[in-house]
Amino acid sequence: MFQFDNSYARLPDRFFASVYPEPVEGPKLLKFNEELAGELGIEADFSDPARLAAILAGNVVPPGAEPIAMAYAGHQFGNFVPQLGDGRAILLGEVVDRNGRRRDIQLKGAGPTPFSRRGDGRAALGPVLREYIVSEAFAALGLPATRALAAVATGEPVRRERMEQGAVFVRVAASHVRVGTFQFFAARGDNEGVKTLADYVIERHYPELKTAENPYSSLLRAVAFRQADLIARWMGVGFIHGVMNTDNMTISGETIDFGPCAFLDEYNPMKVFSSIDQAGRYAYRNQPGIGQWNIARLAECLLPLLDEDQDRAVDAANAVLKEFGERFQSEWLGVFARKIGLLSEVEGDGELIQTLLAAMHEGEADFTLAFRRLADAAEGRDEAFLACFAAPEKALAWLGAWRERLAGEARSGEERAAAMRAVNPAVIPRNHRVEEALSAANYNDFSFFERLLEALENPYEERPEFADLMVPPKPEERVSMTFCGT
């Protein structure tokens, strides 16, 4: 089934713990991503569904796999924990896909590991399906993220706040190396481990840096830029990660861990959904600052590699942190300029965008729908856009300023509207719809889960059969809090 080539397992023993998945009682395949499997070069045998489910749940370890739990540390809500590691995830191995890219195959919820910290190492059905929905939505939106290969029911209950059905999530990633992986070695004064990891990351993710004057300084900059770009794109679709701890920031630049994440309904820059983010550290507006803070933690780990002279190493790190801010601002402006249909960038565009966001905040406008309906206004139909606002006066005034700005660009209304619809999704995994799918699945009804996935496959199209999934929640449908599921 898998053609494994396991590079991480060839690193020194202190980088991971060898551990086998713990078998479950009654594995049953709930969802298998055939398109992704084809991309990975995986041939699944559907003639024997019981064996396929057993492999994907971890009951049967396929030939070539070298199951490991990766070691890492991390800052969680600003507090450093020197040892975290894969507490409920086991990396089966790596495959090289049909495009020549190396990809991890990981089982989440496959049983305890040496890093489980008294946890059961299991996953509940709801969080597994949530991660499946959101990661595949990200792929369709064109945002870098880990992918969902499969969801498997275990046939065993797990205890959280209450008893829930158990499940295993099969996750695919460019790799699972995180900022926290570097912190694990740096916290122990293991500079050799930091260098070994940095060399591994360069070889796997940034081979073009091997010939750079200082590959490690270039690595820090490359990771910083990927994260700045990623967070700007999160902001563009109204996404709130929820737990931007350093152990949840990948070195590859992929979004990882869709626990208490959510998408904005009405626009509020200080919106928080995560039940564990009591102080709003990871609110929508705070994400770029936290991204920069996380990169600073990576820079601290790499200081011995940046320069033998500590002062010069600190200067080099600070230069990258400054560049992170500049890169984010540039990417953010580009993302939102495209959202409002601008073909070029001129002075004052940032203020124009901020004025719109302020009007959306005051008018409690739905983030996704307001930008989507702005494309109608580009064709001269303002009604649907203005209807997104509880008080449309400021939005109406903004339309006047917007049209003055558009007058300087040679582009027809139809061309502009088409370009805007290509970057402003009609369908997102709205929180209340995701919860609806998970609630039904708890009663073994997966029909809405399947329907939601189908709608999210083409998020930039308005299809009549999915019109109900484009509508913001009614007051009684709002989801104000999300949970990590561990």
SETOR-703883 format. One record per residue (C-alpha): residue in one letter; x, y, z; residue number from 1. Coordinates in nm, 3 decimals, padded with zeros to 5 digits, m for minus. Example, Ala and Ser with C-alpha at 12.3 -4.5 7.8 and 13.67 -1.06 7.14 Angstrom:
<rs>
R/A/01.230/m00.450/00.780/1
R/S/01.367/m00.106/00.714/2
</rs>
This chain:
<rs>
R/M/00.000/00.000/00.000/1
R/F/00.272/00.248/00.103/2
R/Q/00.620/00.280/m00.051/3
R/F/00.809/00.410/00.250/4
R/D/01.144/00.589/00.260/5
R/N/01.190/00.712/00.616/6
R/S/01.449/00.986/00.645/7
R/Y/01.352/01.119/00.990/8
R/A/01.384/00.772/01.144/9
R/R/01.747/00.774/01.028/10
R/L/01.829/01.071/01.253/11
R/P/01.988/01.008/01.596/12
R/D/01.777/00.822/01.853/13
R/R/01.722/01.130/02.071/14
R/F/01.508/01.287/01.796/15
R/F/01.220/01.045/01.853/16
R/A/01.094/00.738/02.035/17
R/S/01.022/00.417/01.848/18
R/V/00.666/00.312/01.932/19
R/Y/00.402/00.096/01.768/20
R/P/00.035/00.192/01.744/21
R/E/m00.188/00.023/01.998/22
R/P/m00.449/m00.197/01.825/23
R/V/m00.816/m00.102/01.854/24
R/E/m01.118/m00.323/01.887/25
R/G/m01.324/m00.259/01.576/26
R/P/m01.165/m00.033/01.313/27
R/K/m01.406/00.088/01.047/28
R/L/m01.316/00.318/00.759/29
R/L/m01.531/00.632/00.767/30
R/K/m01.366/00.836/00.491/31
R/F/m01.078/00.779/00.253/32
R/N/m00.931/01.052/00.033/33
R/E/m00.884/00.867/m00.296/34
R/E/m00.764/01.176/m00.483/35
R/L/m00.489/01.242/m00.228/36
R/A/m00.399/00.873/m00.221/37
R/G/m00.344/00.886/m00.596/38
R/E/m00.123/01.192/m00.557/39
R/L/00.081/01.004/m00.297/40
R/G/00.114/00.696/m00.513/41
R/I/m00.080/00.488/m00.262/42
R/E/m00.274/00.192/m00.395/43
R/A/m00.559/00.105/m00.158/44
R/D/m00.719/m00.237/m00.171/45
R/F/m01.092/m00.174/m00.139/46
R/S/m01.166/m00.543/m00.199/47
R/D/m01.063/m00.606/00.164/48
R/P/m01.211/m00.311/00.359/49
R/A/m01.141/m00.473/00.696/50
R/R/m00.766/m00.493/00.628/51
R/L/m00.760/m00.138/00.485/52
R/A/m00.927/m00.008/00.800/53
R/A/m00.687/m00.211/01.016/54
R/I/m00.385/m00.055/00.843/55
R/L/m00.519/00.299/00.866/56
R/A/m00.612/00.255/01.233/57
R/G/m00.268/00.117/01.322/58
R/N/m00.374/m00.242/01.394/59
R/V/m00.157/m00.364/01.106/60
R/V/00.178/m00.195/01.052/61
R/P/00.251/m00.207/00.677/62
R/P/00.587/m00.323/00.539/63
R/G/00.851/m00.051/00.534/64
R/A/00.695/00.153/00.814/65
R/E/00.915/00.260/01.105/66
R/P/00.665/00.400/01.358/67
R/I/00.802/00.681/01.576/68
R/A/00.680/00.957/01.805/69
R/M/00.872/01.278/01.743/70
R/A/01.031/01.472/02.028/71
R/Y/00.966/01.845/02.058/72
R/A/00.917/02.121/02.313/73
R/G/00.717/02.442/02.285/74
R/H/00.579/02.765/02.421/75
R/Q/00.213/02.707/02.503/76
R/F/00.030/03.038/02.550/77
R/G/00.367/03.199/02.619/78
R/N/00.482/02.944/02.878/79
R/F/00.774/02.719/02.785/80
R/V/00.736/02.344/02.826/81
R/P/01.072/02.171/02.768/82
R/Q/00.922/01.836/02.666/83
R/L/00.601/01.784/02.475/84
R/G/00.638/01.548/02.180/85
R/D/00.384/01.339/01.994/86
R/G/00.155/01.234/02.275/87
R/R/m00.118/01.084/02.060/88
R/A/00.038/01.078/01.716/89
R/I/00.263/00.821/01.555/90
R/L/00.457/00.885/01.236/91
R/L/00.426/00.567/01.031/92
R/G/00.682/00.680/00.777/93
R/E/00.741/00.891/00.469/94
R/V/00.651/00.848/00.103/95
R/V/00.774/01.033/m00.203/96
R/D/00.467/01.140/m00.398/97
R/R/00.415/01.143/m00.775/98
R/N/00.556/01.497/m00.791/99
R/G/00.876/01.398/m00.614/100
R/R/00.779/01.560/m00.283/101
R/R/00.849/01.381/00.043/102
R/R/00.537/01.352/00.262/103
R/D/00.479/01.222/00.616/104
R/I/00.205/00.969/00.690/105
R/Q/00.097/01.010/01.052/106
R/L/m00.171/00.844/01.265/107
R/K/m00.340/01.073/01.522/108
R/G/m00.515/00.890/01.802/109
R/A/m00.321/00.564/01.758/110
R/G/m00.245/00.511/02.128/111
R/P/m00.005/00.629/02.398/112
R/T/00.359/00.714/02.339/113
R/P/00.646/00.802/02.575/114
R/F/00.534/01.166/02.531/115
R/S/00.167/01.113/02.626/116
R/R/00.201/01.288/02.966/117
R/R/m00.055/01.058/03.133/118
R/G/m00.292/01.095/02.836/119
R/D/m00.464/00.802/02.668/120
R/G/m00.310/00.872/02.326/121
R/R/m00.653/00.849/02.165/122
R/A/m00.870/01.086/01.961/123
R/A/m01.244/01.140/01.968/124
R/L/m01.459/01.123/01.655/125
R/G/m01.557/01.493/01.655/126
R/P/m01.205/01.640/01.647/127
R/V/m01.099/01.387/01.383/128
R/L/m01.383/01.485/01.152/129
R/R/m01.324/01.855/01.222/130
R/E/m00.962/01.821/01.115/131
R/Y/m01.066/01.629/00.806/132
R/I/m01.316/01.899/00.706/133
R/V/m01.095/02.201/00.771/134
R/S/m00.772/02.062/00.627/135
R/E/m00.945/01.964/00.304/136
R/A/m01.121/02.302/00.292/137
R/F/m00.779/02.466/00.319/138
R/A/m00.653/02.259/00.027/139
R/A/m00.948/02.366/m00.188/140
R/L/m00.901/02.730/m00.086/141
R/G/m00.539/02.703/m00.201/142
R/L/m00.384/02.761/00.143/143
R/P/m00.084/02.553/00.259/144
R/A/m00.193/02.296/00.517/145
R/T/m00.161/01.939/00.625/146
R/R/m00.398/01.703/00.444/147
R/A/m00.650/01.436/00.538/148
R/L/m00.593/01.088/00.399/149
R/A/m00.848/00.902/00.609/150
R/A/m01.073/00.895/00.915/151
R/V/m01.126/00.562/01.088/152
R/A/m01.362/00.474/01.373/153
R/T/m01.195/00.260/01.639/154
R/G/m01.501/00.089/01.783/155
R/E/m01.386/00.198/02.128/156
R/P/m01.504/00.486/02.347/157
R/V/m01.277/00.760/02.478/158
R/R/m01.340/00.966/02.787/159
R/R/m01.324/01.343/02.757/160
R/E/m01.579/01.561/02.937/161
R/R/m01.808/01.269/02.855/162
R/M/m01.774/00.935/02.680/163
R/E/m01.729/00.977/02.304/164
R/Q/m01.665/00.754/02.006/165
R/G/m01.297/00.697/01.932/166
R/A/m01.135/00.758/01.594/167
R/V/m00.798/00.777/01.420/168
R/F/m00.704/01.054/01.177/169
R/V/m00.449/00.980/00.906/170
R/R/m00.263/01.304/00.840/171
R/V/m00.030/01.389/00.554/172
R/A/00.228/01.666/00.587/173
R/A/00.537/01.793/00.408/174
R/S/00.691/01.714/00.746/175
R/H/00.604/01.746/01.114/176
R/V/00.915/01.946/01.212/177
R/R/00.807/02.246/01.417/178
R/V/00.965/02.548/01.583/179
R/G/00.921/02.344/01.900/180
R/T/01.140/02.067/01.755/181
R/F/01.432/02.309/01.748/182
R/Q/01.342/02.428/02.098/183
R/F/01.365/02.072/02.230/184
R/F/01.737/02.057/02.151/185
R/A/01.819/02.420/02.224/186
R/A/01.664/02.394/02.572/187
R/R/01.906/02.109/02.648/188
R/G/02.209/02.298/02.522/189
R/D/02.234/02.040/02.244/190
R/N/02.382/02.260/01.973/191
R/E/02.483/01.955/01.774/192
R/G/02.118/01.844/01.773/193
R/V/02.009/02.190/01.655/194
R/K/02.263/02.178/01.372/195
R/T/02.166/01.824/01.273/196
R/L/01.801/01.926/01.261/197
R/A/01.876/02.246/01.068/198
R/D/02.080/02.051/00.812/199
R/Y/01.796/01.799/00.780/200
R/V/01.537/02.073/00.727/201
R/I/01.751/02.247/00.465/202
R/E/01.803/01.920/00.279/203
R/R/01.432/01.830/00.291/204
R/H/01.254/02.164/00.255/205
R/Y/01.503/02.427/00.137/206
R/P/01.773/02.253/m00.068/207
R/E/01.840/02.574/m00.260/208
R/L/01.990/02.718/00.061/209
R/K/02.275/02.466/00.079/210
R/T/02.496/02.695/m00.130/211
R/A/02.398/03.017/00.053/212
R/E/02.670/03.223/00.221/213
R/N/02.513/03.138/00.558/214
R/P/02.259/02.856/00.510/215
R/Y/02.126/02.891/00.866/216
R/S/02.056/03.262/00.843/217
R/S/01.892/03.196/00.507/218
R/L/01.686/02.916/00.665/219
R/L/01.555/03.149/00.936/220
R/R/01.457/03.405/00.672/221
R/A/01.291/03.143/00.450/222
R/V/01.082/03.004/00.737/223
R/A/00.991/03.357/00.849/224
R/F/00.874/03.452/00.501/225
R/R/00.666/03.137/00.458/226
R/Q/00.494/03.201/00.789/227
R/A/00.436/03.569/00.713/228
R/D/00.277/03.475/00.381/229
R/L/00.069/03.200/00.542/230
R/I/m00.071/03.421/00.818/231
R/A/m00.158/03.695/00.567/232
R/R/m00.354/03.437/00.371/233
R/W/m00.526/03.317/00.690/234
R/M/m00.637/03.673/00.749/235
R/G/m00.771/03.693/00.395/236
R/V/m01.023/03.414/00.457/237
R/G/m01.105/03.518/00.814/238
R/F/m00.931/03.219/00.971/239
R/I/m00.837/03.206/01.340/240
R/H/m00.598/02.924/01.426/241
R/G/m00.674/02.925/01.797/242
R/V/m00.352/02.770/01.932/243
R/M/m00.050/02.935/01.771/244
R/N/00.192/02.775/02.014/245
R/T/00.545/02.722/01.888/246
R/D/00.481/02.347/01.871/247
R/N/00.200/02.425/01.625/248
R/M/00.414/02.623/01.380/249
R/T/00.572/02.411/01.109/250
R/I/00.909/02.476/00.952/251
R/S/00.761/02.385/00.612/252
R/G/00.507/02.669/00.625/253
R/E/00.198/02.447/00.640/254
R/T/m00.098/02.513/00.867/255
R/I/m00.112/02.234/01.125/256
R/D/m00.348/02.124/01.405/257
R/F/m00.707/02.227/01.341/258
R/G/m00.831/02.196/01.699/259
R/P/m01.013/02.503/01.831/260
R/C/m00.977/02.685/01.500/261
R/A/m01.266/02.877/01.344/262
R/F/m01.361/03.114/01.063/263
R/L/m01.505/03.456/01.133/264
R/D/m01.875/03.511/01.088/265
R/E/m01.928/03.882/01.161/266
R/Y/m01.601/04.072/01.138/267
R/N/m01.440/04.144/01.474/268
R/P/m01.061/04.184/01.481/269
R/M/m01.041/04.073/01.845/270
R/K/m01.255/03.765/01.795/271
R/V/m01.151/03.453/01.988/272
R/F/m01.319/03.113/01.964/273
R/S/m01.079/02.883/02.149/274
R/S/m01.210/02.785/02.492/275
R/I/m00.856/02.778/02.631/276
R/D/m00.754/03.125/02.503/277
R/Q/m00.890/03.315/02.799/278
R/A/m00.681/03.630/02.743/279
R/G/m00.725/03.653/02.365/280
R/R/m00.358/03.589/02.294/281
R/Y/m00.442/03.426/01.961/282
R/A/m00.727/03.653/01.853/283
R/Y/m00.768/03.719/01.479/284
R/R/m00.583/04.053/01.490/285
R/N/m00.298/03.918/01.703/286
R/Q/m00.192/03.638/01.469/287
R/P/00.082/03.824/01.276/288
R/G/00.241/03.947/01.600/289
R/I/00.235/03.597/01.744/290
R/G/00.384/03.462/01.422/291
R/Q/00.673/03.706/01.459/292
R/W/00.709/03.610/01.827/293
R/N/00.730/03.242/01.731/294
R/I/00.995/03.317/01.470/295
R/A/01.191/03.498/01.742/296
R/R/01.188/03.174/01.942/297
R/L/01.323/02.988/01.638/298
R/A/01.591/03.256/01.599/299
R/E/01.700/03.201/01.960/300
R/C/01.755/02.833/01.884/301
R/L/01.961/02.909/01.573/302
R/L/02.181/03.182/01.726/303
R/P/02.491/02.956/01.763/304
R/L/02.464/02.874/01.393/305
R/L/02.407/03.230/01.271/306
R/D/02.748/03.360/01.379/307
R/E/03.025/03.267/01.622/308
R/D/03.006/03.621/01.758/309
R/Q/02.690/03.644/01.970/310
R/D/02.633/04.015/01.901/311
R/R/02.650/03.958/01.526/312
R/A/02.421/03.657/01.559/313
R/V/02.164/03.866/01.747/314
R/D/02.186/04.141/01.485/315
R/A/02.128/03.886/01.209/316
R/A/01.825/03.743/01.392/317
R/N/01.678/04.089/01.457/318
R/A/01.718/04.176/01.089/319
R/V/01.506/03.874/00.996/320
R/L/01.240/03.966/01.253/321
R/K/01.221/04.314/01.100/322
R/E/01.191/04.157/00.756/323
R/F/00.908/03.935/00.884/324
R/G/00.702/04.244/00.966/325
R/E/00.774/04.403/00.630/326
R/R/00.697/04.082/00.444/327
R/F/00.368/04.033/00.629/328
R/Q/00.254/04.390/00.562/329
R/S/00.333/04.356/00.193/330
R/E/00.160/04.019/00.161/331
R/W/m00.143/04.131/00.367/332
R/L/m00.186/04.439/00.148/333
R/G/m00.164/04.223/m00.164/334
R/V/m00.419/03.973/m00.032/335
R/F/m00.675/04.238/00.060/336
R/A/m00.608/04.450/m00.248/337
R/R/m00.708/04.150/m00.459/338
R/K/m01.012/04.092/m00.239/339
R/I/m01.146/04.440/m00.321/340
R/G/m01.058/04.410/m00.689/341
R/L/m00.748/04.624/m00.718/342
R/L/m00.519/04.549/m01.009/343
R/S/m00.230/04.764/m00.890/344
R/E/m00.111/04.906/m00.558/345
R/V/m00.090/05.280/m00.492/346
R/E/m00.044/05.491/m00.183/347
R/G/m00.359/05.499/00.025/348
R/D/m00.473/05.144/m00.056/349
R/G/m00.401/05.027/00.297/350
R/E/m00.616/05.305/00.441/351
R/L/m00.895/05.221/00.196/352
R/I/m00.892/04.856/00.310/353
R/Q/m00.880/04.948/00.678/354
R/T/m01.174/05.184/00.634/355
R/L/m01.377/04.899/00.486/356
R/L/m01.282/04.666/00.773/357
R/A/m01.378/04.932/01.027/358
R/A/m01.718/04.973/00.858/359
R/M/m01.760/04.594/00.860/360
R/H/m01.679/04.579/01.230/361
R/E/m01.918/04.857/01.320/362
R/G/m02.187/04.721/01.091/363
R/E/m02.140/04.360/01.212/364
R/A/m02.098/04.249/00.851/365
R/D/m02.030/03.884/00.778/366
R/F/m01.664/03.866/00.669/367
R/T/m01.701/03.608/00.393/368
R/L/m02.033/03.726/00.255/369
R/A/m01.945/04.098/00.252/370
R/F/m01.635/04.042/00.037/371
R/R/m01.822/03.802/m00.189/372
R/R/m02.106/04.050/m00.242/373
R/L/m01.859/04.329/m00.308/374
R/A/m01.798/04.152/m00.640/375
R/D/m02.164/04.221/m00.724/376
R/A/m02.101/04.588/m00.649/377
R/A/m01.813/04.579/m00.898/378
R/E/m02.079/04.511/m01.160/379
R/G/m02.296/04.796/m01.034/380
R/R/m02.528/04.599/m00.803/381
R/D/m02.479/04.740/m00.452/382
R/E/m02.788/04.608/m00.276/383
R/A/m02.658/04.268/m00.161/384
R/F/m02.332/04.420/m00.035/385
R/L/m02.506/04.693/00.164/386
R/A/m02.751/04.439/00.305/387
R/C/m02.457/04.273/00.484/388
R/F/m02.435/04.573/00.719/389
R/A/m02.661/04.639/01.018/390
R/A/m02.600/05.010/00.954/391
R/P/m02.496/05.063/00.590/392
R/E/m02.420/05.436/00.593/393
R/K/m02.043/05.399/00.627/394
R/A/m02.039/05.115/00.378/395
R/L/m02.224/05.334/00.128/396
R/A/m01.973/05.615/00.178/397
R/W/m01.688/05.367/00.137/398
R/L/m01.829/05.249/m00.197/399
R/G/m01.787/05.602/m00.326/400
R/A/m01.420/05.616/m00.226/401
R/W/m01.366/05.267/m00.367/402
R/R/m01.510/05.360/m00.704/403
R/E/m01.291/05.668/m00.719/404
R/R/m00.991/05.441/m00.665/405
R/L/m01.110/05.193/m00.930/406
R/A/m01.150/05.471/m01.185/407
R/G/m00.772/05.480/m01.218/408
R/E/m00.756/05.124/m01.349/409
R/A/m00.845/05.010/m01.700/410
R/R/m01.060/04.709/m01.619/411
R/S/m01.423/04.632/m01.690/412
R/G/m01.665/04.567/m01.408/413
R/E/m01.719/04.211/m01.529/414
R/E/m01.344/04.138/m01.537/415
R/R/m01.299/04.285/m01.190/416
R/A/m01.593/04.091/m01.047/417
R/A/m01.462/03.764/m01.191/418
R/A/m01.117/03.827/m01.039/419
R/M/m01.275/03.907/m00.702/420
R/R/m01.485/03.592/m00.703/421
R/A/m01.171/03.391/m00.770/422
R/V/m01.020/03.504/m00.437/423
R/N/m01.328/03.559/m00.218/424
R/P/m01.484/03.221/m00.132/425
R/A/m01.857/03.165/m00.137/426
R/V/m01.838/02.861/00.088/427
R/I/m01.620/02.815/00.396/428
R/P/m01.645/02.560/00.679/429
R/R/m01.865/02.783/00.891/430
R/N/m01.848/02.694/01.257/431
R/H/m02.216/02.612/01.301/432
R/R/m02.216/02.391/00.991/433
R/V/m01.910/02.201/01.107/434
R/E/m02.076/02.145/01.444/435
R/E/m02.391/02.028/01.268/436
R/A/m02.189/01.769/01.077/437
R/L/m02.011/01.649/01.391/438
R/S/m02.332/01.629/01.592/439
R/A/m02.497/01.410/01.328/440
R/A/m02.187/01.191/01.301/441
R/N/m02.204/01.118/01.673/442
R/Y/m02.532/00.943/01.590/443
R/N/m02.366/00.761/01.298/444
R/D/m02.521/00.989/01.036/445
R/F/m02.242/01.102/00.805/446
R/S/m02.463/01.241/00.528/447
R/F/m02.414/01.606/00.624/448
R/F/m02.040/01.552/00.674/449
R/E/m02.024/01.421/00.316/450
R/R/m02.239/01.705/00.184/451
R/L/m02.025/01.968/00.355/452
R/L/m01.708/01.816/00.210/453
R/E/m01.866/01.817/m00.137/454
R/A/m01.957/02.186/m00.107/455
R/L/m01.607/02.276/00.013/456
R/E/m01.441/02.108/m00.285/457
R/N/m01.521/02.417/m00.498/458
R/P/m01.531/02.704/m00.247/459
R/Y/m01.515/02.982/m00.507/460
R/E/m01.829/02.867/m00.690/461
R/E/m02.184/02.958/m00.597/462
R/R/m02.383/02.642/m00.657/463
R/P/m02.759/02.656/m00.594/464
R/E/m02.764/02.316/m00.427/465
R/F/m02.533/02.450/m00.154/466
R/A/m02.695/02.792/m00.110/467
R/D/m02.783/02.713/00.254/468
R/L/m02.413/02.663/00.336/469
R/M/m02.326/03.016/00.223/470
R/V/m02.565/03.183/00.468/471
R/P/m02.432/03.325/00.798/472
R/P/m02.566/03.168/01.115/473
R/K/m02.883/03.292/01.280/474
R/P/m02.829/03.429/01.632/475
R/E/m02.936/03.099/01.787/476
R/E/m02.699/02.906/01.555/477
R/R/m02.383/03.096/01.641/478
R/V/m02.090/02.895/01.772/479
R/S/m01.898/03.114/02.016/480
R/M/m01.654/02.857/02.154/481
R/T/m01.442/02.577/02.006/482
R/F/m01.240/02.308/02.181/483
R/C/m00.908/02.136/02.113/484
R/G/m01.041/01.783/02.168/485
R/T/m00.738/01.643/02.349/486
</rs>
